[in-house]
Amino acid sequence: MENYPITISKEKEVHHFEVGEYVHHEEGKCKYRVFENGTYVASFTPDDHDFLHICQNPGNVNEEILHLLADQIEAHHPQSVNDNIKKLEQ
């Protein structure tokens, strides 16, 4: 899968990220890698319900920004989110 852009705005700060998904994700390794200006700054891994958690933060990105970013990544993959809702309703 190709990388895709996500822009996060908080107060007067605007961050332009590029997200790469690693489809051959192995448990214990980060599934989504995030880049800003071509530099690797963070990564996320899904839990058992496909909700994302911060895996690494080598760019020391503000945690609030990372949570907003995780929300956007989850929204970019609605099938996983819909699967989670169905699982919770059962």
HELIX and SHEET records of a PDB file:
HELIX    1   1 GLU A   63  HIS A   76  1                                  14    
HELIX    2   2 PRO A   78  GLU A   89  1                                  12    
SHEET    1   A 5 TYR A   4  LYS A  10  0                                        
SHEET    2   A 5 GLU A  13  GLU A  21 -1                                        
SHEET    3   A 5 TYR A  32  GLU A  36 -1                                        
SHEET    4   A 5 THR A  39  PRO A  46 -1                                        
SHEET    5   A 5 LEU A  52  GLN A  56 -1                                        
END                                                                             
